Amino acid sequence: MSGNIKIRNGMVFTEDGLRQCDVCIKSGKISFLGAGEDEGEYTEIDATGQYVLPGFIDPHVHLNDPGLTNSEDFYTGTCAAAAGGITTVLEHPLTFPLPDNLRAFSEKKSIGERKSIINFGLFGACSENNENEMEKMIANGAIAFKTFLTYSPEIPRLNDGQIIDRMKFLSDKDIVLAIHCENNDIVEYYTKKLQEEGRIAPADYPDGRPEISEIEAVARMTLFAENTGCKVNIAHCTLADAVEIVDRAKKCGTNISVETCPQYLILDRNQLEKLGVYGICNPPLRSGEEVEKLWNSVFDGKVDWVCSDHATYTIEEKEAGKDNVFNTPAGVTSVELCYQLLFSEGVIRRGLPIEKYVELSSTNAAKRYRLYPEKGRIAVGADADVAIINPDIEWEVKDENLKQMIKWSPYNGMKVHGKVTKTLVNGNVVYDGEKIIADMGSGKYVRPLR
């Protein structure tokens, strides 16, 4: 569905709050908000009893394209995103070739333009001595950069001196550096120790990456951010104590943000015996007590946004850790489910205010990555990226129904309250509540606004 569209009778979240009104769309932009009739002919969408929200922005997604497309690619991954109300994904650089140079970055951009059905932006990778290439990638629209403090098979970890250099380089460029924060020495020591002791079951996995490894790394990167003035984002935070470190730094003027993911708000380590290798991610699942503490941080406004950290692998790849969990690749899938789970567990179950839900699912990430005000809001003149969610629909997650390439998730069988019924990207309906109705390559490449 494309052309002029009028969304009628919905509960629309605007910059003035939630109100019932019509949303009119022309030429990919929101042209009118109100209860009266705007001039022109429209295809109408009846949103009675449903929330009409800014399209969700997932700023931490791995689509595995190029180089790892046996488990996901830009088309299948963005189809799954669209089915979850996501209108923009920011794709992280764990792909081959590594996008730490302009050539690889540009090749990846071209692949996304051919395959994506929603808006997408690209992170570049930090590697040793690639400042000149980072400069070129920024000029070509890199949305941010990513680095790791622990070993990763896809992207090289940088030592502290190199990270400080990258932060200094980025400090005057208004570009975020996202950091995977775990202390590598602690992780390597305890991972080795567990294997020597024969503790190699999924339930043992979190003890190889204990809480102190994350807390120390977050504190260290926060200090570096304060010292250099770099815009830093703490990726996929699992612990309220780590969030507190970031919050204290913010109050002192440090330019830092922190995100979390649905797995850290919904799952806990006690479920690993049941989930097996399909619950293994880095950082790992924490205790039920820590889950509740993290929810308190969300309600207190100390978490900037929720993202999926969607990282899928084939069944064979995940099952490689069946006899030794440390042989399984770390990552869980959730791009289609992320914001529907957040709505169900947050808004419906816990009473999360809808305005805070919109901040966590769209507006805050749009502002941090300089996509706002074109994205992250419903307002006249903004891009017509819209998610419509029916709060009254109860449904069950079934792996076989997911739009992602490989049909598994740690949420299989979970009951969800609230479902996306329409997703509009640039004024076009790309998901109708059941199926994807967009053409491959219809999405747009987005870059930070100047």
matplotlib code that plots the C-alpha trace (Angstrom):
import matplotlib.pyplot as plt

x = [0.0, 1.5, 0.4, -1.6, -2.6, -4.8, -4.6, -7.9, -9.2, -5.9, -4.4, -1.5, 1.6, 2.7, 5.1, 2.2, 1.5, -1.1, -4.3, -6.9, -6.6, -6.0, -2.6, -2.3, 0.6, 1.7, 4.9, 6.5, 6.0, 3.4, 1.3, -1.5, -2.5, -6.0, -9.6, -10.8, -10.5, -7.4, -7.8, -7.0, -7.9, -6.5, -6.3, -7.6, -6.3, -8.7, -6.6, -9.5, -8.4, -4.7, -1.6, -0.1, 3.6, 6.8, 8.3, 10.7, 14.4, 16.7, 20.2, 21.9, 21.3, 23.6, 22.3, 25.4, 25.6, 28.0, 30.0, 27.7, 24.5, 23.9, 22.1, 20.7, 20.9, 19.7, 16.4, 15.4, 16.6, 14.7, 11.6, 11.7, 12.3, 9.3, 7.1, 8.1, 7.3, 10.9, 11.3, 15.0, 17.8, 21.4, 23.6, 26.7, 30.0, 30.4, 30.6, 33.2, 35.0, 35.2, 33.9, 36.9, 37.7, 35.7, 35.7, 34.1, 31.8, 30.6, 30.1, 28.0, 25.9, 25.3, 24.1, 21.7, 20.3, 19.6, 18.0, 16.6, 12.9, 13.2, 15.6, 19.1, 22.2, 25.7, 28.2, 31.8, 34.4, 37.5, 40.7, 44.3, 45.5, 42.4, 41.7, 42.1, 39.5, 37.2, 37.4, 36.3, 33.5, 32.2, 32.1, 30.1, 27.5, 28.7, 26.2, 28.6, 31.6, 31.9, 34.7, 35.1, 37.0, 36.9, 37.9, 35.4, 35.9, 34.5, 36.1, 39.5, 39.5, 41.5, 43.7, 43.1, 45.7, 44.1, 40.6, 41.8, 43.3, 40.0, 38.0, 40.3, 40.0, 36.2, 35.8, 35.3, 33.3, 29.9, 30.0, 29.2, 31.6, 29.6, 31.6, 31.1, 32.1, 33.6, 37.0, 38.9, 41.4, 38.6, 36.6, 39.5, 40.6, 37.2, 36.3, 39.5, 39.0, 35.4, 36.5, 39.3, 36.8, 34.5, 31.8, 30.8, 26.9, 24.8, 23.9, 27.6, 28.2, 27.5, 30.2, 32.8, 31.8, 31.0, 29.3, 32.5, 33.9, 31.1, 31.0, 34.8, 34.8, 31.9, 33.6, 36.8, 35.1, 33.2, 36.4, 37.9, 34.8, 35.1, 38.8, 38.5, 35.1, 34.1, 30.4, 30.2, 27.4, 27.6, 26.2, 23.8, 24.2, 22.9, 23.3, 21.8, 25.1, 26.7, 23.8, 24.4, 28.0, 26.8, 24.1, 26.6, 28.9, 26.0, 25.2, 28.8, 28.6, 30.1, 28.6, 27.6, 24.5, 23.6, 21.3, 19.9, 18.1, 14.9, 16.9, 18.2, 14.8, 12.8, 15.2, 17.5, 20.2, 17.9, 16.3, 19.6, 19.0, 15.9, 17.1, 20.5, 22.8, 19.9, 20.1, 23.9, 24.8, 27.5, 27.2, 25.4, 22.0, 22.0, 20.0, 16.3, 17.2, 19.4, 16.6, 14.3, 17.0, 17.5, 13.7, 14.0, 16.7, 14.4, 11.5, 13.9, 14.8, 18.5, 18.5, 18.5, 16.9, 16.2, 17.6, 17.5, 21.2, 19.8, 22.5, 21.4, 23.4, 22.4, 21.1, 24.3, 26.5, 24.5, 24.5, 28.3, 28.2, 25.9, 28.7, 30.8, 28.8, 32.0, 32.0, 28.7, 28.7, 27.1, 24.0, 20.2, 17.6, 14.9, 14.6, 11.0, 10.1, 12.1, 9.5, 6.5, 8.1, 8.9, 5.3, 4.0, 6.4, 6.8, 3.6, 1.0, 2.5, 4.5, 2.7, 5.5, 4.1, 3.6, 5.7, 8.6, 8.0, 8.2, 11.5, 13.0, 11.8, 12.4, 12.9, 16.1, 18.0, 16.9, 18.3, 21.5, 22.4, 21.3, 18.2, 15.8, 13.7, 13.1, 12.7, 11.6, 8.5, 5.0, 4.8, 3.9, 7.0, 8.6, 9.2, 6.1, 7.7, 4.9, 4.2, 0.6, 0.2, -3.0, -2.8, -5.7, -4.2, -2.7, -0.6, 2.1, 5.6, 6.1, 9.5, 8.2, 6.2, 9.2, 10.3, 14.0, 16.0, 16.8, 13.7, 14.7, 14.5, 14.8, 11.2, 9.5, 6.2, 6.0, 2.6, 2.7, 0.1, 0.1, 0.9, 2.1, -0.7, 0.9, 4.3, 4.8, 8.2, 8.5, 4.7, 4.4, 2.9, 5.6, 3.9, 0.1, 0.0, 0.5, 2.8, 5.5, 4.2, 7.3, 9.7, 13.3, 15.4, 12.6, 14.4, 16.6, 20.1, 20.1, 23.0, 23.3, 21.7, 24.2]
y = [0.0, 3.3, 6.8, 9.1, 7.3, 8.4, 6.5, 7.1, 6.9, 5.8, 6.7, 8.7, 9.6, 13.1, 15.5, 16.8, 13.4, 10.8, 11.9, 10.4, 11.9, 11.2, 11.0, 12.0, 11.0, 12.4, 11.8, 9.8, 12.6, 13.3, 16.1, 16.6, 15.7, 16.3, 15.4, 17.3, 16.3, 17.2, 17.9, 15.1, 11.5, 8.8, 5.1, 4.7, 2.6, 2.2, 2.2, 2.3, 1.1, 0.9, 2.9, 4.8, 5.3, 6.6, 3.7, 1.7, 2.3, -0.6, 0.8, -2.6, -5.3, -7.9, -8.8, -10.9, -9.4, -9.8, -12.9, -14.8, -14.9, -18.6, -17.4, -13.9, -11.2, -7.7, -8.9, -11.5, -9.5, -6.4, -8.4, -9.7, -6.1, -4.8, -7.5, -6.1, -2.5, -1.5, 1.1, 1.8, -0.5, 0.5, -2.4, -3.3, -4.3, -8.0, -9.1, -10.2, -8.3, -6.2, -2.7, -0.9, 0.8, 2.8, 0.0, -2.6, -0.1, 1.0, -2.6, -3.2, -0.1, -1.2, -4.6, -3.0, -0.7, -3.8, -5.9, -3.8, -3.2, -0.6, 2.3, 1.2, 2.9, 1.4, 1.3, 1.2, -0.9, 0.3, -1.6, -0.9, 2.3, 2.9, 6.5, 7.6, 5.1, 6.1, 9.7, 8.5, 6.4, 9.4, 11.4, 8.6, 8.5, 6.1, 6.4, 5.4, 3.1, -0.1, -1.7, -4.7, -5.0, -8.8, -11.3, -11.6, -13.8, -11.1, -7.9, -7.4, -6.1, -3.0, -2.4, 0.5, 2.8, 2.2, 2.9, 6.2, 7.1, 6.3, 8.3, 11.3, 11.0, 11.0, 13.6, 16.5, 14.7, 14.2, 10.5, 7.8, 5.1, 2.0, -0.4, -4.0, -3.7, -6.8, -7.1, -9.5, -10.7, -11.7, -13.4, -15.4, -16.4, -17.7, -19.3, -21.3, -22.2, -23.4, -25.7, -27.1, -27.9, -29.6, -26.9, -26.7, -26.8, -23.9, -23.1, -22.6, -20.1, -16.9, -17.8, -17.5, -13.8, -12.7, -9.4, -7.7, -8.1, -5.9, -3.4, -2.8, -2.4, 0.1, 2.1, 2.2, 3.2, 5.9, 7.3, 7.3, 9.1, 11.7, 12.2, 12.5, 14.1, 11.3, 10.4, 6.9, 4.3, 1.3, -1.6, -4.2, -3.5, -6.2, -4.8, -1.9, -1.3, -0.6, 1.7, 3.6, 4.2, 5.7, 7.8, 9.3, 10.2, 11.8, 14.0, 15.2, 16.1, 13.1, 12.5, 8.9, 6.7, 3.1, 0.6, -2.8, -5.6, -7.7, -10.8, -9.0, -7.8, -11.0, -14.0, -15.0, -17.5, -20.0, -20.6, -21.7, -25.3, -25.2, -22.8, -24.6, -23.1, -20.9, -18.8, -18.1, -14.5, -12.0, -10.5, -13.5, -13.8, -12.6, -13.7, -13.0, -10.4, -8.5, -8.6, -6.8, -4.2, -3.5, -2.9, -0.4, 1.4, 1.5, 3.0, 5.5, 6.8, 5.7, 3.4, 5.4, 2.8, -0.9, -2.7, -6.2, -7.0, -9.5, -12.0, -15.2, -18.3, -21.5, -24.4, -26.3, -23.4, -23.1, -26.9, -26.9, -26.1, -29.0, -30.9, -27.8, -24.6, -22.6, -23.9, -22.2, -18.8, -16.2, -14.4, -14.5, -13.5, -10.9, -8.3, -9.1, -9.6, -6.8, -4.0, -6.3, -8.0, -4.6, -3.5, -6.8, -7.0, -3.3, -1.4, -4.2, -6.2, -3.5, -0.3, 1.4, 4.7, 4.9, 8.0, 6.2, 3.2, 5.6, 7.0, 3.5, 2.2, 5.2, 8.8, 8.5, 6.4, 8.8, 11.7, 10.0, 8.9, 12.3, 11.0, 13.2, 15.2, 13.4, 10.2, 9.2, 11.3, 11.7, 15.3, 17.3, 17.3, 14.2, 11.0, 8.8, 5.9, 4.5, 1.4, 0.5, -1.8, -3.4, -3.7, -6.2, -8.9, -11.8, -14.2, -16.9, -16.7, -19.6, -20.0, -21.3, -18.0, -15.7, -13.8, -14.2, -16.7, -19.3, -20.1, -20.1, -17.8, -18.0, -16.8, -19.7, -20.5, -17.2, -15.5, -11.8, -9.2, -6.5, -7.0, -4.9, -4.8, -2.4, -1.0, 2.0, 3.0, 6.3, 6.4, 2.9, -0.1, -2.8, -5.2, -5.7, -7.6, -11.0, -10.7, -8.5, -6.5, -4.5, -5.1, -6.0, -2.9, -0.5, 0.7, 3.7, 4.3, 6.8, 8.9, 11.4, 14.8, 17.6]
z = [0.0, -1.1, -2.2, 0.1, 3.3, 6.1, 9.4, 11.2, 14.8, 16.4, 19.7, 18.2, 20.1, 19.1, 20.5, 22.6, 24.0, 23.3, 21.5, 19.2, 15.8, 12.1, 10.5, 6.9, 4.7, 1.4, -0.6, 2.3, 4.8, 7.5, 6.1, 8.6, 12.2, 13.5, 13.7, 10.6, 6.9, 5.0, 1.3, -1.1, -1.7, 0.7, 1.2, 4.7, 7.5, 10.5, 13.7, 16.2, 19.6, 18.5, 19.2, 16.3, 17.2, 15.7, 13.7, 16.0, 15.5, 16.4, 16.7, 17.3, 14.7, 13.1, 9.6, 8.7, 5.2, 3.5, 4.3, 6.7, 4.8, 5.4, 8.6, 7.7, 5.1, 4.6, 3.0, 5.5, 8.5, 7.5, 6.7, 10.3, 11.5, 9.6, 11.1, 14.5, 13.7, 13.1, 10.3, 10.7, 11.7, 12.4, 11.3, 13.2, 11.5, 12.4, 8.7, 6.2, 4.8, 7.9, 7.2, 8.6, 5.3, 2.8, 0.1, 2.4, 3.9, 0.4, -0.7, 2.3, 1.7, -1.9, -0.7, 1.8, -0.9, -3.1, -0.4, 2.5, 2.7, 5.5, 6.3, 7.3, 8.6, 9.0, 11.8, 10.7, 12.5, 14.5, 13.8, 14.4, 12.6, 10.5, 11.3, 7.7, 6.6, 9.5, 8.1, 4.7, 6.1, 8.1, 4.9, 3.3, 6.0, 8.8, 11.5, 14.3, 15.0, 17.1, 19.1, 21.4, 24.7, 24.4, 21.7, 18.9, 15.8, 13.5, 14.7, 16.4, 19.9, 20.6, 23.6, 26.0, 24.3, 20.9, 22.2, 23.8, 20.4, 18.7, 21.2, 20.8, 17.0, 17.2, 20.0, 17.6, 15.0, 16.7, 16.0, 18.6, 19.5, 20.7, 23.0, 23.9, 27.6, 29.2, 30.8, 28.5, 31.1, 33.5, 30.8, 29.5, 33.0, 34.1, 30.8, 30.9, 34.6, 34.0, 31.2, 33.2, 35.9, 33.4, 33.9, 30.3, 30.4, 29.3, 32.9, 33.7, 30.9, 32.9, 35.4, 32.7, 32.2, 35.7, 36.6, 37.6, 34.1, 32.8, 35.7, 35.5, 31.7, 31.9, 34.6, 32.5, 29.3, 31.2, 32.5, 29.0, 27.6, 30.3, 29.7, 25.9, 25.3, 22.9, 22.5, 23.8, 23.9, 26.3, 24.3, 25.6, 29.3, 31.6, 35.1, 37.0, 38.8, 35.4, 34.4, 37.6, 36.6, 33.3, 35.0, 37.5, 34.6, 32.6, 35.6, 35.6, 31.9, 30.2, 26.7, 27.3, 26.8, 27.7, 26.0, 27.0, 25.2, 25.8, 26.7, 29.8, 30.8, 30.2, 30.4, 33.3, 33.8, 35.6, 32.2, 30.5, 31.5, 29.3, 26.6, 26.2, 23.6, 22.3, 25.4, 25.0, 24.4, 25.4, 28.0, 29.4, 31.0, 34.7, 37.8, 38.2, 40.9, 38.4, 35.8, 38.3, 39.2, 35.5, 35.1, 37.9, 35.9, 32.9, 34.9, 36.4, 33.0, 33.3, 30.3, 27.0, 24.7, 24.2, 21.1, 19.9, 19.4, 16.9, 16.1, 14.4, 13.6, 11.9, 13.9, 13.2, 14.4, 17.7, 18.2, 18.0, 21.7, 22.7, 24.5, 25.5, 25.7, 25.1, 21.5, 20.6, 19.0, 21.3, 20.2, 20.3, 17.8, 18.5, 15.9, 15.1, 18.7, 20.5, 20.8, 20.9, 23.9, 25.5, 25.0, 26.5, 29.4, 30.0, 29.1, 29.7, 32.5, 34.5, 33.6, 31.7, 30.5, 26.8, 26.5, 28.0, 25.7, 22.7, 24.0, 24.5, 21.1, 18.9, 19.9, 22.1, 19.6, 16.8, 18.7, 19.8, 16.2, 14.6, 12.8, 14.7, 13.9, 10.6, 12.4, 15.9, 16.1, 14.6, 13.5, 10.4, 8.2, 9.7, 7.7, 7.6, 9.5, 11.6, 13.8, 14.6, 17.6, 18.9, 22.7, 22.8, 20.7, 22.6, 20.7, 21.0, 19.7, 17.3, 15.7, 12.5, 11.9, 12.3, 9.2, 9.9, 7.8, 10.5, 12.6, 16.2, 19.2, 22.9, 23.2, 21.4, 23.2, 25.0, 25.3, 24.1, 24.8, 22.0, 18.4, 15.5, 12.9, 10.4, 9.6, 7.3, 6.0, 4.2, 3.7, 2.4, 4.2, 4.3, 6.7, 6.9, 10.2, 8.5, 5.6, 4.1, 1.1, 0.2, -2.6, -2.0, -2.1, -1.3, 1.9, 2.1, 3.3, 6.1, 7.4, 10.3, 9.8, 9.9]

ax = plt.figure().add_subplot(projection="3d")
ax.plot(x, y, z, "-o")
ax.set_aspect("equal")
plt.show()
